[in-house]
């Protein structure tokens, strides 16, 4: 399938202490197609979250282009950019809402409420929570959930609508290798059910959390390097092995 997310020559830096300029991303280029999972692996403070925030429109690059669903984000007004991102992209991390007292069903339905109405959002939220095996958590507060439960709720929220791109920032890092494997199987099944298909871009500090991805990049010193892919002729790139999907557990 054609790429739904394309970055070309993206650069980003920040001023530290008002004097020193720190470069975070240097000429980053990659693309992710519908039906594909791309993973960016890097150590803490390597710039993974900054990269994902650029994709999500939270930040704008200092140079380079970011194209989402055929639209160049950096050329749009703030209002048009926010509208496009609201329709085409869902962001999810393991920290969730700013207030941990928010009810799970409300959090899952938030992306849909403004466009489709509260009633539809509530109904769809419950449907998705049931789909991922988290229906019993609907009335709980976000702060009461375990890491596994937060992952389930996060995926329910991400796929409640019909996004072109789902961004997952360290959502699976706290699960450990077995948990990340089960979470990846659930993610794949949700992607297969999505109509139209979406792309997933995720970040991970633990490489084991990203082994199921179609392509894995390493982010280090501002540079993005392809580490692994399912199809490659480059001897320096490790080919990924396809593995069977296992049924996901419903409780954590």
KEKE-3310 file (N, C-alpha, C; in steps of 0.2 Angstrom, whole numbers, plus 5000, padded with zeros to 4 digits):
npx = (5004:5002:5011:5006:5010:5024:5040:5052:5069:5068:5072:5075:5077:5081:5082:5093:5094:5093:5104:5113:5111:5103:5103:5091:5085:5091:5089:5080:5072:5058:5045:5028:5017:4999:4992:5004:5016:5027:5042:5051:5066:5075:5086:5081:5078:5082:5076:5064:5051:5050:5051:5039:5029:5031:5025:5012:5009:5011:5022:5032:5043:5060:5065:5062:5049:5033:5021:5004:4992:4992:4993:5003:5009:5016:5014:5001:4988:4987:4975:4969:4978:4976:4963:4964:4973:4965:4956:4963:4973:4977:4984:4992:4998:5006:5004:4992:4977:4977:4971:4970:4958:4949:4936:4936:4928:4924:4937:4941:4931:4933:4940:4930:4919:4917:4915:4905:4896:4890:4883:4885:4899:4900:4894:4902:4914:4911:4909:4922:4930:4925:4928:4943:4944:4942:4930:4925:4932:4927:4920:4930:4943:4956:4968:4968:4971:4981:4997:4995:4981:4980:4986:4977:4966:4971:4973:4960:4955:4963:4958:4945:4939:4941:4956:4969:4982:4990:4998:5009:5016:5028:5019:5020:5031:5032:5027:5035:5043:5035:5022:5022:5022:5009:5002:5006:5000:4986:4986:4989:4978:4968:4972:4970:4956:4952:4944:4945:4962:4974:4990:5003:5013:5026:5035:5049:5058:5064:5070:5065:5051:5047:5049:5040:5036:5034:5045:5059:5067:5082:5085:5097:5109:5102:5100:5092:5091:5089:5085:5079:5069:5056:5058:5072:5088:5099:5114:5118:5106:5095:5084:5067:5057:5042:5029:5017:5000:4994:4980:4974:4975:4962:4962:4972)
npy = (4994:5012:5025:5032:5041:5052:5057:5069:5073:5079:5091:5095:5105:5112:5126:5127:5133:5146:5149:5139:5129:5114:5100:5089:5081:5076:5078:5068:5055:5045:5033:5027:5014:5011:4998:4994:4992:5003:5005:5015:5014:5018:5025:5033:5050:5051:5057:5051:5054:5067:5066:5059:5068:5078:5071:5071:5084:5092:5098:5108:5105:5111:5111:5103:5091:5085:5073:5069:5058:5062:5076:5090:5094:5105:5116:5120:5130:5133:5130:5122:5112:5106:5102:5092:5083:5079:5072:5062:5056:5047:5049:5040:5036:5028:5036:5042:5052:5069:5071:5058:5054:5053:5044:5028:5024:5037:5042:5034:5037:5050:5055:5054:5061:5075:5076:5066:5066:5064:5053:5043:5042:5037:5024:5018:5018:5008:4997:4995:4993:4981:4974:4973:4966:4973:4977:4977:4987:4999:5008:5012:5023:5031:5031:5020:5009:4995:4993:4984:4984:4998:4998:4990:4998:5009:5005:5002:5015:5021:5014:5016:5026:5029:5031:5037:5036:5028:5033:5027:5030:5023:5014:5000:4997:4995:4982:4970:4957:4945:4950:4961:4954:4948:4959:4965:4955:4958:4971:4969:4962:4971:4980:4973:4972:4985:4997:5010:5002:5006:5015:5011:5020:5018:5020:5014:5010:4998:4986:4973:4975:4980:4970:4964:4973:4979:4986:4992:5006:5013:5026:5038:5049:5059:5054:5043:5026:5011:4996:4984:4973:4966:4963:4964:4966:4970:4967:4972:4974:4967:4954:4952:4940:4932:4928:4918:4924:4925:4922:4936:4940:4944:4950:4958)
npz = (5000:4998:5005:5020:5030:5029:5031:5028:5028:5041:5054:5071:5085:5101:5112:5126:5142:5137:5129:5124:5110:5106:5096:5092:5082:5066:5050:5048:5040:5034:5030:5032:5028:5025:5035:5040:5053:5061:5070:5082:5090:5105:5117:5133:5132:5120:5109:5104:5108:5105:5091:5088:5093:5083:5072:5077:5077:5088:5090:5078:5064:5063:5050:5035:5029:5033:5029:5030:5026:5013:5014:5017:5032:5038:5030:5033:5041:5059:5063:5053:5053:5065:5064:5054:5060:5070:5064:5057:5065:5080:5096:5108:5124:5139:5150:5149:5152:5158:5171:5183:5188:5178:5170:5163:5151:5147:5143:5133:5123:5120:5108:5098:5102:5099:5085:5082:5092:5109:5113:5103:5105:5118:5116:5107:5114:5124:5116:5110:5121:5126:5115:5116:5128:5140:5146:5159:5165:5162:5170:5179:5186:5177:5184:5192:5186:5180:5172:5161:5159:5156:5144:5136:5137:5131:5117:5114:5114:5104:5092:5091:5083:5065:5062:5051:5055:5069:5084:5095:5110:5119:5124:5126:5134:5148:5149:5149:5140:5137:5139:5130:5118:5118:5118:5106:5097:5099:5094:5081:5077:5078:5069:5057:5057:5055:5045:5034:5032:5044:5048:5060:5071:5082:5098:5107:5122:5125:5115:5113:5114:5101:5092:5084:5074:5057:5052:5060:5067:5073:5084:5087:5093:5086:5073:5062:5060:5050:5057:5056:5046:5037:5024:5015:5007:5012:5020:5032:5039:5050:5046:5050:5058:5054:5065:5073:5077:5093:5104:5113:5130:5142:5154:5167)
capx = (5000:5005:5013:5001:5014:5030:5044:5058:5074:5066:5076:5072:5082:5079:5087:5094:5096:5093:5110:5115:5106:5103:5100:5088:5084:5095:5088:5076:5067:5055:5038:5024:5011:4993:4993:5011:5019:5034:5044:5057:5069:5080:5086:5078:5080:5085:5072:5059:5044:5050:5049:5031:5026:5031:5020:5006:5007:5012:5028:5033:5050:5064:5066:5060:5042:5029:5015:5000:4986:4993:4993:5009:5007:5020:5011:4994:4987:4987:4968:4968:4982:4973:4957:4967:4976:4960:4952:4967:4978:4976:4990:4991:5004:5004:5002:4985:4974:4981:4968:4969:4951:4944:4933:4939:4924:4925:4943:4941:4926:4935:4942:4924:4913:4916:4913:4900:4891:4892:4880:4889:4905:4899:4892:4908:4919:4910:4910:4929:4932:4923:4932:4949:4943:4942:4924:4924:4936:4924:4918:4935:4947:4962:4973:4967:4973:4988:5000:4992:4975:4981:4988:4971:4962:4974:4972:4953:4954:4966:4955:4938:4937:4944:4962:4974:4989:4989:5004:5009:5022:5031:5014:5021:5037:5031:5024:5039:5043:5028:5016:5023:5020:5002:4999:5007:4995:4980:4987:4989:4971:4964:4973:4967:4949:4951:4942:4951:4968:4978:4997:5005:5020:5026:5041:5050:5065:5066:5070:5060:5044:5046:5051:5034:5035:5037:5051:5062:5073:5086:5086:5103:5112:5098:5100:5087:5094:5084:5089:5077:5063:5054:5060:5078:5093:5105:5117:5118:5100:5092:5077:5062:5054:5035:5027:5010:4997:4991:4974:4976:4972:4957:4963:4979)
capy = (5000:5018:5028:5037:5045:5052:5062:5070:5078:5083:5093:5099:5107:5116:5131:5125:5139:5152:5151:5133:5125:5107:5097:5083:5076:5078:5075:5061:5053:5038:5033:5021:5013:5008:4991:4993:4995:5006:5006:5019:5012:5023:5026:5038:5056:5050:5061:5047:5057:5073:5064:5057:5074:5081:5068:5072:5091:5095:5103:5109:5104:5117:5110:5096:5090:5079:5073:5064:5056:5066:5083:5093:5098:5111:5122:5122:5135:5129:5127:5117:5106:5103:5098:5086:5078:5076:5067:5057:5053:5046:5048:5036:5034:5024:5040:5044:5059:5073:5069:5051:5053:5052:5037:5024:5025:5044:5043:5030:5040:5057:5057:5054:5065:5082:5075:5061:5067:5061:5046:5039:5041:5032:5018:5015:5017:5002:4992:4994:4990:4974:4970:4971:4962:4977:4980:4978:4993:5005:5013:5013:5029:5029:5030:5014:5003:4992:4994:4980:4987:5004:4996:4988:5004:5013:5002:5003:5022:5022:5011:5018:5029:5027:5035:5034:5034:5028:5034:5024:5032:5019:5011:4993:4997:4992:4976:4965:4953:4941:4955:4965:4949:4947:4966:4965:4951:4962:4977:4967:4960:4977:4983:4969:4974:4992:4999:5007:5000:5012:5014:5012:5022:5017:5021:5009:5010:4991:4983:4967:4978:4982:4965:4962:4978:4978:4989:4995:5010:5015:5034:5039:5056:5063:5050:5037:5020:5005:4990:4977:4974:4959:4962:4968:4963:4974:4962:4975:4975:4960:4952:4950:4933:4932:4924:4917:4928:4922:4925:4940:4939:4949:4953:4959)
capz = (5000:4998:5012:5023:5034:5025:5034:5023:5030:5047:5059:5076:5091:5107:5116:5133:5146:5133:5125:5120:5105:5106:5091:5094:5076:5061:5044:5049:5034:5034:5028:5035:5024:5028:5037:5042:5060:5061:5077:5083:5097:5107:5124:5136:5130:5113:5104:5102:5109:5100:5084:5088:5094:5077:5068:5080:5076:5094:5088:5071:5063:5061:5043:5032:5028:5036:5025:5033:5022:5007:5016:5020:5039:5039:5026:5035:5047:5065:5064:5048:5055:5071:5061:5050:5064:5074:5060:5054:5069:5087:5100:5115:5128:5145:5155:5148:5153:5163:5177:5183:5190:5172:5169:5157:5146:5144:5140:5126:5118:5119:5101:5094:5105:5096:5078:5081:5097:5115:5113:5099:5108:5124:5114:5103:5119:5127:5111:5109:5128:5126:5110:5119:5134:5145:5147:5166:5167:5159:5176:5184:5185:5174:5189:5196:5181:5180:5165:5156:5158:5152:5137:5133:5136:5126:5111:5113:5112:5097:5086:5092:5077:5059:5060:5046:5058:5076:5087:5102:5113:5124:5127:5128:5137:5154:5150:5148:5134:5136:5139:5124:5113:5118:5116:5098:5093:5099:5090:5074:5075:5078:5062:5052:5057:5053:5038:5030:5035:5046:5049:5067:5072:5089:5100:5113:5124:5125:5108:5113:5113:5095:5087:5080:5069:5050:5051:5066:5066:5079:5085:5091:5091:5081:5067:5062:5056:5049:5060:5054:5041:5034:5017:5014:5004:5015:5024:5038:5042:5052:5044:5055:5057:5055:5070:5073:5082:5099:5107:5118:5137:5143:5161:5169)
cpx = (5004:5006:5008:5004:5021:5034:5050:5063:5072:5071:5073:5077:5078:5084:5087:5097:5097:5099:5112:5110:5108:5100:5097:5087:5087:5093:5085:5071:5065:5048:5035:5018:5005:4994:5000:5012:5026:5036:5051:5060:5074:5080:5082:5081:5084:5082:5066:5052:5044:5048:5041:5027:5026:5026:5013:5004:5008:5017:5029:5041:5053:5065:5064:5052:5039:5022:5011:4994:4986:4993:4999:5007:5010:5018:5004:4994:4987:4980:4967:4972:4979:4967:4959:4969:4970:4956:4956:4972:4976:4983:4988:4998:5002:5003:4995:4983:4978:4978:4967:4962:4946:4942:4935:4935:4924:4931:4943:4936:4928:4936:4936:4919:4912:4913:4906:4895:4893:4889:4883:4896:4905:4898:4898:4913:4918:4911:4918:4932:4931:4927:4939:4949:4944:4936:4923:4928:4932:4922:4924:4939:4953:4968:4973:4969:4980:4991:4997:4985:4975:4982:4981:4966:4964:4973:4964:4952:4957:4962:4947:4935:4940:4950:4966:4981:4987:4997:5004:5016:5024:5025:5015:5027:5037:5028:5029:5039:5037:5022:5016:5021:5013:4999:5000:5002:4988:4980:4986:4981:4966:4965:4970:4959:4947:4949:4941:4957:4971:4986:4998:5012:5021:5034:5042:5057:5068:5065:5065:5053:5042:5048:5046:5033:5037:5043:5053:5068:5076:5087:5092:5107:5109:5097:5095:5090:5090:5088:5086:5070:5062:5056:5066:5084:5100:5108:5118:5112:5097:5085:5073:5059:5046:5033:5019:5007:4994:4985:4977:4972:4967:4958:4970:4980)
cpy = (5006:5021:5033:5042:5045:5058:5063:5075:5082:5084:5096:5099:5112:5121:5128:5131:5146:5154:5145:5130:5118:5104:5090:5078:5080:5075:5068:5060:5046:5038:5026:5020:5010:5000:4989:4996:4997:5007:5010:5017:5017:5023:5032:5045:5056:5055:5057:5051:5063:5071:5062:5063:5078:5078:5070:5080:5095:5100:5103:5108:5111:5117:5103:5096:5084:5079:5067:5064:5061:5074:5085:5097:5104:5117:5124:5127:5130:5126:5122:5111:5102:5099:5092:5081:5075:5071:5061:5053:5053:5045:5044:5035:5031:5029:5043:5051:5063:5072:5062:5049:5052:5045:5034:5025:5032:5045:5040:5034:5047:5059:5057:5059:5072:5081:5071:5062:5062:5054:5041:5037:5036:5025:5014:5014:5010:4996:4990:4991:4983:4970:4968:4968:4967:4981:4981:4984:4999:5010:5015:5020:5026:5027:5024:5008:5001:4994:4990:4982:4994:5003:4994:4994:5009:5011:5003:5010:5023:5019:5012:5021:5026:5031:5032:5032:5034:5028:5032:5026:5028:5015:5004:4992:4993:4985:4970:4961:4949:4945:4959:4960:4949:4954:4967:4961:4955:4967:4975:4965:4966:4981:4980:4970:4981:4993:5006:5006:5007:5010:5015:5014:5022:5018:5016:5010:5003:4988:4977:4969:4979:4976:4963:4967:4976:4981:4993:4999:5012:5023:5035:5045:5059:5059:5044:5032:5014:4999:4984:4978:4967:4958:4966:4964:4966:4969:4965:4976:4968:4959:4950:4944:4934:4927:4924:4922:4923:4925:4930:4939:4945:4953:4954:4960)
cpz = (5000:5005:5014:5027:5031:5029:5029:5026:5036:5052:5065:5082:5095:5110:5123:5137:5142:5129:5121:5116:5105:5101:5093:5088:5070:5054:5044:5043:5035:5031:5031:5031:5028:5029:5039:5049:5059:5068:5078:5090:5098:5115:5127:5134:5123:5108:5102:5102:5105:5093:5083:5089:5087:5072:5070:5079:5083:5093:5080:5070:5061:5053:5041:5032:5031:5032:5029:5028:5016:5008:5019:5026:5040:5035:5028:5040:5053:5065:5059:5050:5061:5069:5058:5055:5068:5070:5058:5059:5076:5090:5106:5118:5135:5150:5155:5149:5158:5170:5178:5186:5184:5172:5163:5151:5143:5141:5133:5121:5116:5111:5096:5096:5101:5089:5078:5087:5103:5115:5109:5102:5114:5121:5111:5108:5122:5122:5110:5116:5128:5121:5112:5125:5140:5147:5154:5169:5166:5165:5180:5182:5182:5179:5193:5192:5181:5173:5160:5154:5155:5145:5133:5132:5131:5119:5109:5111:5105:5091:5087:5086:5071:5057:5054:5049:5066:5079:5094:5105:5119:5128:5130:5132:5144:5155:5150:5142:5133:5135:5132:5118:5112:5116:5108:5094:5093:5094:5083:5072:5074:5071:5057:5051:5055:5046:5037:5034:5038:5047:5057:5067:5080:5091:5106:5115:5124:5118:5107:5112:5106:5089:5082:5074:5062:5049:5058:5065:5073:5079:5090:5088:5085:5074:5067:5057:5056:5052:5058:5050:5039:5027:5016:5011:5007:5020:5031:5042:5044:5050:5050:5053:5058:5060:5070:5079:5087:5101:5113:5125:5138:5150:5163:5176)
residu = (UNK:UNK:UNK:UNK:UNK:UNK:UNK:UNK:UNK:UNK:UNK:UNK:UNK:UNK:UNK:UNK:UNK:UNK:UNK:UNK:UNK:UNK:UNK:UNK:UNK:UNK:UNK:UNK:UNK:UNK:UNK:UNK:UNK:UNK:UNK:UNK:UNK:UNK:UNK:UNK:UNK:UNK:UNK:UNK:UNK:UNK:UNK:UNK:UNK:UNK:UNK:UNK:UNK:UNK:UNK:UNK:UNK:UNK:UNK:UNK:UNK:UNK:UNK:UNK:UNK:UNK:UNK:UNK:UNK:UNK:UNK:UNK:UNK:UNK:UNK:UNK:UNK:UNK:UNK:UNK:UNK:UNK:UNK:UNK:UNK:UNK:UNK:UNK:UNK:UNK:UNK:UNK:UNK:UNK:UNK:UNK:UNK:UNK:UNK:UNK:UNK:UNK:UNK:UNK:UNK:UNK:UNK:UNK:UNK:UNK:UNK:UNK:UNK:UNK:UNK:UNK:UNK:UNK:UNK:UNK:UNK:UNK:UNK:UNK:UNK:UNK:UNK:UNK:UNK:UNK:UNK:UNK:UNK:UNK:UNK:UNK:UNK:UNK:UNK:UNK:UNK:UNK:UNK:UNK:UNK:UNK:UNK:UNK:UNK:UNK:UNK:UNK:UNK:UNK:UNK:UNK:UNK:UNK:UNK:UNK:UNK:UNK:UNK:UNK:UNK:UNK:UNK:UNK:UNK:UNK:UNK:UNK:UNK:UNK:UNK:UNK:UNK:UNK:UNK:UNK:UNK:UNK:UNK:UNK:UNK:UNK:UNK:UNK:UNK:UNK:UNK:UNK:UNK:UNK:UNK:UNK:UNK:UNK:UNK:UNK:UNK:UNK:UNK:UNK:UNK:UNK:UNK:UNK:UNK:UNK:UNK:UNK:UNK:UNK:UNK:UNK:UNK:UNK:UNK:UNK:UNK:UNK:UNK:UNK:UNK:UNK:UNK:UNK:UNK:UNK:UNK:UNK:UNK:UNK:UNK:UNK:UNK:UNK:UNK:UNK:UNK:UNK:UNK:UNK:UNK:UNK:UNK:UNK:UNK:UNK:UNK:UNK)
# end
